[in-house]
Amino acid sequence: MTRNDRRDLGLLLLRLGAGGALAAHGAQKLFGWFGGHGIEGTGQFMESVGYVPGKASATAAGLAETGGGTLLALGLATPAAGAAAAGAMAGAAAVHAPNGFFNQGGGYEYAATLGLTAAGLAVTGPGRLSLDHLLGHAVNRGWMIPAAFAATAAGTAVVVGARARRMRKAKEGEQEALFEEEFME
């Protein structure tokens, strides 16, 4: 097996693993598959963590994950697929960031890993074992990489920024307890 063959096989495995996980997470949001809550339940959750309107946020996240993940797994439109999935994972990481890095404590480790893998695949390309290669890279051109990341970064910044403002505003009305309850008895 040549070095190029090993690289292409490695890219295929990365695409199938990360793309499959992303697509499954998106299907939970969109269709309620794999123990998910569908648009209704996910929309309610999205509202509770500051992504408003919830149903639209659930739909956008579900489409970015399902579509981006499926396209990554297939190796089709890799720059757009990877950028869309990375943007969705940036939104997820923003929710988990207050819990620290590690997933076991509710942190952003998993979202960051999937997002960085998707971004890396968008930049590296899908390899020869892909639909992009089969189609002559018609939707995998060099100029598409910065264009996809610029569009995704702009959209993600607007959505995550609006969420952060909503979360700060909601906390402004809260007052922290001056004393712990156990000392009040």
C-alpha positions as CSV (number, residue, x, y, z in Angstrom):
1,M,0.0,0.0,0.0
2,T,1.5,3.3,-1.1
3,R,1.7,6.5,1.1
4,N,-1.1,8.0,-1.0
5,D,-3.3,5.0,-0.6
6,R,-2.8,5.1,3.2
7,R,-3.6,8.8,3.2
8,D,-6.8,8.3,1.2
9,L,-7.9,5.4,3.4
10,G,-7.2,7.5,6.5
11,L,-9.2,10.4,5.1
12,L,-12.1,8.0,4.3
13,L,-12.1,6.7,7.9
14,L,-12.1,10.2,9.3
15,R,-14.9,11.3,7.0
16,L,-17.0,8.2,7.8
17,G,-16.5,8.5,11.6
18,A,-16.9,12.2,12.0
19,G,-19.5,12.5,9.2
20,G,-21.5,9.6,10.6
21,A,-21.5,11.0,14.1
22,L,-22.5,14.4,12.9
23,A,-25.3,13.0,10.7
24,A,-26.7,10.9,13.5
25,H,-26.7,13.9,15.9
26,G,-28.5,16.0,13.3
27,A,-31.1,13.2,12.7
28,Q,-31.8,13.2,16.4
29,K,-32.7,16.9,16.1
30,L,-34.6,16.8,12.9
31,F,-36.4,13.5,13.0
32,G,-36.2,12.3,16.6
33,W,-34.2,9.2,15.5
34,F,-31.6,7.5,17.8
35,G,-33.3,8.6,21.0
36,G,-33.5,12.3,19.9
37,H,-36.3,14.7,20.6
38,G,-37.1,15.9,17.0
39,I,-37.7,19.5,16.1
40,E,-40.2,20.1,18.9
41,G,-38.2,18.8,21.8
42,T,-34.9,20.1,20.4
43,G,-36.5,23.5,19.8
44,Q,-37.5,23.7,23.5
45,F,-34.0,22.8,24.5
46,M,-32.5,25.4,22.2
47,E,-34.8,28.1,23.7
48,S,-33.7,27.0,27.2
49,V,-30.0,27.6,26.4
50,G,-30.6,30.9,24.6
51,Y,-30.9,30.0,21.0
52,V,-34.1,31.8,20.0
53,P,-36.4,31.0,18.2
54,G,-35.9,27.4,19.3
55,K,-37.5,25.6,16.4
56,A,-35.6,27.6,13.8
57,S,-32.4,27.0,15.8
58,A,-33.1,23.3,16.0
59,T,-33.8,23.1,12.3
60,A,-30.6,25.0,11.4
61,A,-28.4,22.9,13.7
62,G,-30.0,19.7,12.5
63,L,-29.5,20.6,8.9
64,A,-25.9,21.7,9.4
65,E,-25.2,18.4,11.3
66,T,-27.2,16.0,9.1
67,G,-26.3,17.7,5.8
68,G,-22.7,18.5,6.7
69,G,-22.1,15.1,8.2
70,T,-23.6,13.2,5.3
71,L,-21.7,15.2,2.8
72,L,-18.5,14.8,4.7
73,A,-19.0,11.0,4.9
74,L,-19.6,10.9,1.1
75,G,-16.7,13.3,0.4
76,L,-19.0,15.6,-1.5
77,A,-18.8,19.4,-1.4
78,T,-16.2,18.9,1.3
79,P,-15.3,22.6,2.0
80,A,-19.0,23.6,2.5
81,A,-19.8,20.4,4.4
82,G,-16.9,20.8,6.8
83,A,-17.5,24.5,7.3
84,A,-21.2,23.9,8.0
85,A,-20.5,21.1,10.5
86,A,-17.7,23.2,12.2
87,G,-20.1,26.1,12.6
88,A,-22.8,23.9,14.2
89,M,-20.2,22.5,16.6
90,A,-19.0,26.1,17.5
91,G,-22.6,26.8,18.5
92,A,-22.7,23.6,20.6
93,A,-19.3,24.4,22.2
94,A,-20.7,27.8,23.3
95,V,-23.4,26.1,25.3
96,H,-21.0,23.7,26.9
97,A,-18.1,26.1,27.5
98,P,-19.2,27.2,31.0
99,N,-18.7,23.6,32.1
100,G,-15.0,23.5,31.2
101,F,-13.3,21.4,28.6
102,F,-14.0,17.7,29.5
103,N,-17.1,16.0,28.3
104,Q,-17.6,14.1,31.5
105,G,-18.4,17.4,33.3
106,G,-20.6,18.6,30.5
107,G,-17.8,20.5,28.8
108,Y,-17.1,21.3,25.1
109,E,-14.6,18.6,24.4
110,Y,-16.8,16.5,22.1
111,A,-18.2,19.5,20.2
112,A,-14.7,20.9,19.7
113,T,-13.3,17.5,18.5
114,L,-16.1,17.0,15.9
115,G,-15.8,20.7,14.8
116,L,-12.1,20.6,14.4
117,T,-12.2,17.3,12.6
118,A,-14.8,18.7,10.2
119,A,-12.8,21.8,9.7
120,G,-9.6,19.8,9.1
121,L,-11.3,17.7,6.5
122,A,-12.7,20.8,4.7
123,V,-9.1,22.2,4.5
124,T,-7.4,18.9,3.6
125,G,-9.9,17.6,1.2
126,P,-11.7,14.3,1.0
127,G,-9.0,12.2,-0.7
128,R,-9.4,10.0,-3.8
129,L,-12.0,7.7,-2.2
130,S,-14.7,10.3,-2.4
131,L,-17.5,11.6,-4.6
132,D,-15.6,14.9,-5.0
133,H,-12.8,13.0,-6.6
134,L,-15.2,11.0,-8.8
135,L,-16.9,14.2,-10.0
136,G,-13.6,16.0,-10.8
137,H,-13.8,18.2,-7.7
138,A,-16.5,20.3,-9.2
139,V,-17.7,21.4,-5.8
140,N,-14.3,21.1,-4.1
141,R,-12.3,24.0,-5.5
142,G,-9.5,25.8,-3.6
143,W,-11.4,29.1,-3.5
144,M,-14.4,27.4,-1.9
145,I,-12.5,26.8,1.3
146,P,-12.1,30.4,2.4
147,A,-15.5,31.3,1.0
148,A,-17.2,28.5,3.0
149,F,-15.4,29.4,6.2
150,A,-16.0,33.1,5.8
151,A,-19.7,32.6,5.3
152,T,-20.0,30.1,8.2
153,A,-17.9,32.2,10.5
154,A,-20.0,35.3,9.9
155,G,-23.3,33.4,10.4
156,T,-21.9,31.6,13.5
157,A,-20.6,34.9,15.0
158,V,-24.1,36.5,14.6
159,V,-26.0,33.5,16.1
160,V,-23.6,32.8,19.0
161,G,-23.1,36.5,19.7
162,A,-26.9,37.1,19.9
163,R,-27.2,34.1,22.3
164,A,-24.4,35.5,24.5
165,R,-26.1,38.8,24.7
166,R,-29.4,37.1,25.6
167,M,-27.7,35.1,28.3
168,R,-25.9,38.1,29.8
169,K,-29.2,40.1,29.8
170,A,-31.0,37.2,31.5
171,K,-28.4,37.1,34.3
172,E,-28.5,40.9,34.9
173,G,-31.9,40.5,36.5
174,E,-30.7,37.7,38.9
175,Q,-29.2,38.5,42.3
176,E,-26.8,36.1,43.9
177,A,-27.5,35.0,47.4
178,L,-25.5,37.0,50.0
179,F,-25.3,34.0,52.4
180,E,-25.4,30.3,51.9
181,E,-28.6,28.7,53.2
182,E,-26.8,26.5,55.7
183,F,-25.6,29.6,57.6
184,M,-29.1,31.1,57.7
185,E,-30.5,28.5,60.1
